[in-house]
Amino acid sequence: MNKEWTKVILSAILEVFWVIGLTHSNNLFQWTLTILLIVASNYLMISATSKLPTGTVYAVFVGLGTVGIVLSDALFFGATLNLLKLILILLLISGVVGLKLLTPENNAKEEK
């Protein structure tokens, strides 16, 4: 895995935390941290598009973030997880992995 994909994965992890922050922040420090996480997450995602296709980066970012948020919500905040949700999460993960595998490491952006 190269540096750009690492940025995408890290940006999705940060997305999970800032979404939790949007829901649960209740003081100035928590809101400040949430805003910093939003900025860092988006910076990493956008910077990855300098060498990776924008559509693929965004799809992977959103897919991983969605999985992380749904699982965090179930593990830490008592949301229900049923078999259908788990199947859909696995389908989403397989789509994200498929996009990653089908995206060439050296694309046209590097040639310019």
Buried (B, 14 or more C-beta within 10 A) or exposed (E): EEEBBEBBBBBBBBBBBBBBBEEEBEEEEEEEBBBEBBEBBBEBBBBBBEBBBEEBBBBBBBBBBBBBBBBBBBEEEEEEEEEEBEEBBEEBBEEBEEBBEEBEEEEEEEEE
